[in-house]
Amino acid sequence: MEVRALLFLIVLYQTCGLPSPLIVTYVDSLDKWWPPTAIAGGIGVPGYGVNSSFNVFNMAFWTTGGPADVAELWGNALHYVSSDNPWGSTTQQIQSAWVGKFHAKGIKVMVSAFGATNYPTGDDPIQVANNLAAFVKNNQLDGCDVDYEDNDAMNQGRAEAWLISFTQQLRKQLPREQGYIISHAPQAPYFLGKPNYPNGAYITIDQAVGNLIDFYNVQFYNQGSSDYTTYQTLFQQADGWSPNTAVFQIHSKGIPLERIVVGKPITQADADNTGYVPMDQLQGIISQAARSTSWRTGVMGWEFVHDNNGDWSKKMASAFN
């Protein structure tokens, strides 16, 4: 590993306390909504559900219209678990109890913004950043993930300036020195750069504000003919319509390896089209990369509800051993 990259990681882990490797997941749905302990288990609170190896949980999704899905549950916890719960009589007390259990296991708990159905580009990026940061602070979270998927804005060259201003303001509100984490979750083709994207997409964004972003949960799935399903196509040379977007091809464009987390669907049902790799096969691919290269950043799995017994996260974590 280069000295520059090693120093970056040391500073990052000291200020944010980031786990290493990162084993990230998203919580967007639950399979049980009662009793309260089942709700806690469904969002990953240690001691109430499956014993997993995930060390970053993203509650999804916060939107420009306010929190939705599990982010709404987190932000209004008392409403969902009622007063008949073992943690407290207010949402703040319940959150504090949950966060304490996450932190006792070295796990970060965050909120993910936007997702595939919320396109914020027409809104004021400064105000959106302020609103998201306020949600993080008011709900005792460790930071936020930016799942920006406004493809039209990217294709038209409108996304870069918005995301740069948004990220700058978000980091002002959520300083790394105070332990706050900011991740982004770009689709892998966003790293194609020019001329595929007129203003460079995430290549331009990283050049401007990459130092403010702790890591990228890169979505190596749902990209049609670019399926990222072998070691070759995931790490060395992407195939299909989006070439030059495998992990080391992204790195060759100036993106530090320590920012690239490999995102994959946990089950076939978690993918809209391509990109799913069976668990044992994916473990082998990740292990090969971790053993033979300098990449050891981590893996992201969509979504938590489908890692029914924790095996997926455990196998991904063990791939780095």
C-alpha positions in Angstrom: 0.0 0.0 0.0 1.3 3.5 -0.9 2.4 5.6 2.1 -0.1 8.3 1.1 -3.0 5.8 1.2 -1.8 4.3 4.5 -1.7 7.8 6.1 -5.2 8.5 4.8 -6.5 5.3 6.4 -4.8 6.0 9.7 -6.3 9.5 9.9 -9.7 8.3 8.8 -9.9 5.5 11.3 -8.6 7.7 14.1 -11.2 10.4 13.5 -14.2 8.4 12.5 -13.4 5.1 14.1 -14.3 3.3 10.8 -14.3 -0.5 11.0 -11.8 -2.3 8.7 -12.7 -3.9 6.5 -16.1 -2.3 6.0 -19.0 -4.7 5.9 -21.9 -2.4 5.0 -25.6 -3.0 4.6 -28.8 -1.2 4.0 -32.0 -1.6 6.0 -35.0 -0.6 3.8 -37.7 -3.1 4.8 -38.6 -5.5 7.7 -40.2 -8.9 7.6 -41.8 -8.4 11.1 -43.3 -5.3 12.6 -44.2 -6.7 16.1 -43.3 -7.2 18.9 -40.8 -4.3 19.5 -37.9 -6.7 19.9 -38.6 -8.1 16.4 -38.5 -4.5 15.0 -35.1 -4.0 16.8 -33.9 -7.3 15.3 -35.1 -6.3 11.9 -33.0 -3.1 11.8 -30.0 -5.0 13.0 -29.8 -3.9 16.7 -27.4 -6.4 18.3 -29.0 -8.9 20.6 -32.4 -8.9 19.0 -31.9 -10.5 15.5 -29.4 -12.5 13.5 -25.8 -12.5 14.5 -24.2 -10.8 11.5 -20.8 -9.4 10.7 -22.1 -6.1 9.3 -20.3 -3.2 10.9 -22.1 -0.3 9.1 -25.9 -0.2 9.0 -27.6 2.4 6.7 -31.2 3.1 7.6 -33.0 3.8 4.3 -34.1 6.3 3.1 -34.1 9.9 4.0 -35.6 12.0 1.2 -36.1 15.7 0.4 -39.7 15.1 1.5 -38.5 13.7 4.8 -37.6 10.2 6.1 -39.3 7.2 4.6 -39.3 3.4 5.2 -36.9 2.4 7.9 -35.4 5.9 8.2 -38.9 7.0 9.2 -39.0 4.2 11.7 -35.7 5.3 13.2 -36.7 8.9 13.4 -40.1 8.1 15.0 -39.2 5.0 17.0 -41.7 5.4 19.8 -44.6 5.4 17.3 -43.5 2.1 15.9 -42.5 0.2 19.0 -45.1 1.9 21.2 -44.7 2.5 25.0 -44.7 -1.3 25.4 -41.0 -1.6 24.8 -37.9 -2.3 27.0 -35.8 0.8 26.0 -37.6 4.0 27.0 -40.6 6.3 26.9 -39.4 8.7 24.2 -37.9 8.2 20.7 -34.6 9.8 22.0 -34.3 7.2 24.8 -35.1 4.3 22.4 -32.6 5.6 19.9 -29.9 6.0 22.6 -30.5 2.4 23.8 -30.2 1.1 20.2 -27.1 3.1 19.3 -25.5 2.0 22.5 -26.0 -1.6 21.5 -24.6 -1.0 18.0 -21.6 0.9 19.4 -20.8 -1.8 22.0 -20.2 -4.1 19.0 -18.1 -1.6 17.1 -20.9 -1.0 14.6 -21.8 2.4 13.0 -25.4 3.3 12.3 -26.2 5.8 9.6 -29.0 7.0 7.4 -29.0 6.7 3.6 -30.4 9.6 1.5 -32.4 9.7 -1.7 -32.3 6.2 -3.2 -33.6 5.2 -6.6 -36.9 7.2 -6.4 -35.9 10.6 -5.0 -34.2 13.0 -7.4 -33.0 16.1 -5.4 -31.1 17.9 -8.2 -33.8 20.6 -8.6 -33.6 21.6 -5.0 -31.1 23.9 -3.3 -28.1 21.7 -2.4 -27.2 23.8 0.6 -30.7 23.5 2.2 -30.9 19.8 1.4 -27.5 19.2 3.0 -28.6 21.2 6.1 -31.8 19.3 6.4 -30.0 15.9 6.1 -27.3 16.9 8.6 -30.0 18.0 11.0 -31.7 14.6 10.8 -28.4 12.9 11.5 -27.7 15.1 14.5 -31.2 15.0 15.9 -31.5 11.2 15.7 -28.1 10.2 17.2 -26.7 8.8 14.0 -23.0 8.4 13.1 -23.4 9.9 9.7 -25.1 9.5 6.3 -24.8 7.8 3.0 -25.6 9.6 -0.2 -27.4 7.2 -2.6 -27.8 9.6 -5.5 -29.3 8.0 -8.6 -30.6 10.8 -10.8 -29.5 9.4 -14.1 -31.0 12.1 -16.2 -29.1 14.8 -14.3 -25.9 12.8 -14.7 -26.5 12.3 -18.4 -27.2 16.0 -18.8 -24.1 17.1 -16.8 -26.2 18.8 -14.1 -25.4 16.4 -11.2 -21.7 17.2 -10.6 -22.1 20.8 -9.5 -25.1 19.9 -7.3 -23.3 17.0 -5.6 -20.1 19.0 -5.1 -22.0 21.9 -3.3 -24.1 19.4 -1.4 -21.2 17.4 -0.1 -19.2 20.5 0.8 -22.1 21.8 2.9 -22.8 18.3 4.4 -19.2 18.0 5.6 -19.3 21.5 7.1 -22.4 20.4 9.1 -21.0 16.9 9.9 -17.3 17.4 10.6 -15.0 14.4 10.4 -13.3 15.7 13.5 -16.5 15.1 15.5 -16.6 11.5 14.3 -19.2 11.9 11.6 -19.0 9.6 8.5 -20.1 10.5 5.0 -20.3 7.8 2.3 -21.7 7.9 -1.2 -23.2 5.0 -3.1 -22.7 5.7 -6.9 -23.6 3.2 -9.5 -20.3 1.8 -11.0 -20.9 3.4 -14.5 -20.8 6.9 -12.9 -17.0 6.3 -12.8 -16.8 6.2 -16.6 -16.1 9.9 -16.7 -15.9 11.8 -19.9 -17.1 11.6 -22.7 -19.8 9.2 -21.4 -20.9 11.8 -19.0 -20.4 15.4 -20.3 -19.1 16.8 -17.0 -17.3 13.7 -15.8 -19.8 12.3 -13.2 -18.1 10.8 -10.2 -14.6 11.3 -11.6 -15.2 15.1 -11.4 -17.0 14.8 -8.1 -14.1 12.8 -6.5 -11.5 15.3 -7.8 -13.5 18.2 -6.1 -14.7 16.6 -2.9 -13.4 13.1 -2.6 -11.3 14.2 0.4 -14.6 14.9 2.2 -16.1 11.5 1.4 -15.0 8.6 3.6 -15.8 5.8 1.2 -18.0 4.8 -1.8 -20.5 2.0 -1.6 -20.1 1.3 -5.4 -23.2 -0.4 -6.9 -21.7 -3.2 -9.1 -25.1 -4.5 -10.0 -28.2 -3.6 -12.0 -26.2 -2.6 -15.0 -27.4 -4.9 -17.7 -24.7 -6.3 -19.9 -22.0 -5.0 -17.4 -22.6 -7.7 -14.8 -19.4 -7.7 -12.7 -19.8 -11.4 -11.8 -16.2 -12.7 -12.1 -12.9 -11.6 -10.6 -11.9 -10.4 -14.0 -15.0 -8.3 -14.7 -15.4 -7.0 -11.1 -11.8 -6.2 -10.3 -9.8 -6.0 -13.5 -11.7 -5.3 -16.7 -15.5 -4.7 -16.8 -17.4 -6.0 -19.7 -20.7 -5.0 -21.4 -21.9 -1.4 -22.0 -19.9 0.1 -19.2 -16.2 -0.9 -19.7 -13.4 0.6 -17.6 -15.5 0.5 -14.4 -14.0 -2.5 -12.6 -12.4 -1.8 -9.3 -8.9 -1.3 -10.5 -10.0 0.5 -13.6 -11.8 3.0 -11.3 -8.6 3.3 -9.3 -6.6 4.0 -12.4 -8.7 7.1 -12.9 -7.5 8.6 -9.6 -10.0 7.1 -7.1 -8.1 5.8 -4.1 -8.6 2.1 -3.5 -9.3 2.8 0.2 -12.5 4.6 -0.9 -13.9 1.7 -3.0 -16.3 -0.7 -1.3 -17.7 -3.4 -3.5 -21.5 -3.3 -3.5 -23.5 -6.5 -4.4 -27.1 -7.8 -3.9 -27.4 -10.4 -1.1 -29.9 -12.5 -3.0 -31.0 -12.8 -6.6 -34.2 -11.1 -5.6 -32.2 -8.0 -4.5 -31.1 -7.4 -8.0 -33.4 -5.8 -10.6 -31.4 -7.4 -13.4 -27.7 -8.4 -13.4 -24.8 -8.4 -10.9 -25.9 -11.1 -8.4 -23.1 -13.5 -7.5 -23.8 -16.5 -5.3 -22.5 -16.1 -1.8 -19.7 -18.7 -1.9 -18.5 -17.5 -5.3 -18.5 -13.9 -4.2 -16.5 -14.8 -1.1 -13.9 -16.4 -3.3 -13.7 -13.3 -5.6 -13.3 -11.0 -2.6 -10.8 -13.3 -1.0 -8.7 -13.4 -4.2 -8.6 -9.6 -4.3 -7.8 -9.2 -0.6 -5.0 -11.8 -0.8 -3.3 -10.8 -4.1 -3.8 -7.0 -4.2 -3.6 -3.9 -2.0 -7.4 -3.6 -2.0 -9.0 -4.5 1.4 -11.6 -1.8 1.8 -14.8 -3.8 2.2 -18.1 -5.1 0.8 -21.6 -3.7 0.8 -24.7 -5.9 0.7 -28.2 -4.9 -0.4 -30.3 -5.6 1.7 -30.1 -6.7 5.3 -33.5 -8.3 5.5 -32.4 -11.0 3.2 -29.3 -12.1 5.1 -31.6 -14.3 7.0 -29.1 -16.1 9.2 -26.1 -13.8 8.9 -24.1 -16.1 6.6 -23.6 -13.6 3.8 -22.0 -11.0 6.0 -19.9 -13.6 7.8 -18.6 -15.0 4.6 -17.8 -11.6 3.2 -15.9 -10.7 6.5 -14.0 -13.9 6.5 -12.9 -13.3 2.9 -10.4 -10.7 4.3 -8.8 -13.1 6.8 
